[in-house]
Amino acid sequence: MEVTTTSAVTPARETRAWLTHPLVMAAWSMLAAFGAYACMYGFRKPFTAGGYTGAEWGVGFKAWLVTSQVLGYTVSKFIGIRVIAEMKPERRASLILFLIGIAHVALIGFALTPAPYCAAWLFVNGLPLGMVFGLVLGFLEGRRMSEAFVSGLCASFILADGVTKSVGATLLNSGVSERWMPAAAGFIFLLPLVGFVWMLLQIPSPSAEDIAARSKRAPMSKEDRRGILRRYGLGLGLLTFAYLLITILRSVRADFAPEIWSGLGISKQPTVFTKSEIWVALGVLILSGSICLIRENVRAFRTSLLICVGGLTLVALTLLGLNSGQLSPFLFMTLYGFGMYIPYVAFHTTLFERLIAATRERANVGYLMYLSDSIGYLG
């Protein structure tokens, strides 16, 4: 039985006229996605700028905090396999605000609860945030320019990772305590978040030309999800294993960036997080977004796989360059981040998008992305 979907942007019907020009819509969509997801990072990552020294049960306290949040984020990804796959378009925006609201309350609980028990609040913080990406992605997939749109979204979690750490470090340097700093950072990002979610609501639904080029995307039933796994389980399994390894490398660099920079001889420079990630985000944005110029779906899929191999090769070369003394700390972190994020972002922008477009399966990228993400974060 065919399931019809309502528009993702019902409140925006009266304002769509000024979004009909392709360049205007592209700029608007990229900015909306970038801003909304970057603001989410303001409720997730600032705490990693703190040192949280000391040990609990023989393990560094910060390691407990990072692990607690990642566990919540991982559980969220498993929940999201079904929730994101079945999500109706008209519910996306309100759910984004609701989930981030829960995460902010958890940060306040983190500030008020004594150590080590405050770590439990970071589990609560990560639990809702893991589904925000899929909700934002739903506004962007299934379009001829999807790679460009989603590249803007992915650039947000590259750049925002550094920016929110810089915000956290700045708050610490201004006298805010480590325990209150995450909640204080969240307050800074609240108002911009509402504005960017409003922008997402203005994005029109995919056009007839988009659907012809990339296939219609719709909420998936349980049988739809099982069918995808039956037909493509082996290939998806191999891709997921590769994504698992990439996610581990990316997460270590992201969560322990202050410690890595310190080990490279650079410390007490809050802006260094942002400066390095600006170049990483710009390079990845250009490379990933350009894939939308390849119209043939199978060719684009294969090209993206080759780009992934190239990115991982660059990671290996940067490690050799650092060990041989040929790369400065800043250049190492920038090139390493660029090489690592190339394959990571390719999964989000191209691989699953073009797989669905080529096969014309009844599916959405959110479902396939959350299958991989759940295993990646579990790793």
Steps between C-alpha positions, in 0.01 A plus 500: 500500500643836403561745781455863407704758687404847600726791425790561734437867480127555539542826698723642226271474198435875485872586497630249250493733199827670593670162536428381147832618353749207518792706633287669764358169615845340505647778713196507729492121549871473570492788747189365677642149534844627598362735763248262654747216544782731610273631775432141609876465551478789742310266734727202441867588460600804713558281807794330323693830526525440875773297661287329771812373671499225757414134485199293594525124545849504348402685182540869413184697578484656155512155343193410708321813381581442133404134524172581673394745231609270218298215654190720503573607143543136398169393653342794320633372168347157555167660592531723195518204260124470537405853604683675214395241241132544592508876567223703337631824348266733686634386839871560437538861611309475828683182591839665441417774752353252749802269493753782537292643786536169686875505437531849649309403813748214538790746490344696784465172691869433429591832664288436810595136567822414686775295338523223393120460476468803275636280220156339476358831381728492197343167407163676515648785297619270221179295489281754314776670301584193295176531303538865400720427199244271341224754550700777331608261224137430420459856373787457250505152348353382171596811300726561202711725724489273805878455519550875512224547758621217723861615463389819669347291776815293537722808496312603812615204705858557383510873563258503792715245681779754512280807548311356798827392662622856453180629662549260790866597542411870487236456771753316716757776449239760598443331836206264438555172687554174313174364636286796389683569174302245286162640611622859452609415146157352432330826594715679242374272221128491590375801302705428184369142510138616480583726206674229300221248563257760365719521189479123457122526500512732199675245275256372232438131446700326222379595152384261230845534340667411831286189536572394142874534557527360852174311577226585746587481870232390742455366855593132510295218645650205686472287186673769294794493739522122500490492122798734471703279733407183310603641164808701595607358837852390399595827335350706781688286752835569333428872478396505864823332609704763316285773653559350845878542467468852360264604781743382768785702349279805462360479852840472668624808314181694580452410866863527607605790276629714793721214617628432145582866440675514838701192411606672178622797704206738452283583800296786648401625154119466478486618138728223373204258498304728269790597273590143412142388449418793269748366244382142548136596458569714193694224323248229580208727405643569155602141428182332626263758360652474152377141469155637421642597160512130412149422381536125446432338836715187472797704379460743788485209747824350367673838491412553863656165594825602328499832686464309827811296420687820415404658831623207704823498302550866592452410869784246476726750323440770762596260779823420319561872444455580869731220612769611255473863609384622159166639623433769758238420770242730336554358152491146637167549680351674197608240242421210733152641561444558128604147406292344776187706435498430124376140539294585807308769316470290183275258689274788598490679167537251216531127562153433638336783304620359169437138600132579551488712185659224289284217632176704530427316823231626735738635762654810651860592578422547867428128544824384336701771675369399840574135437864598447510765769369266767787256437751782456424659836480161669861456387 
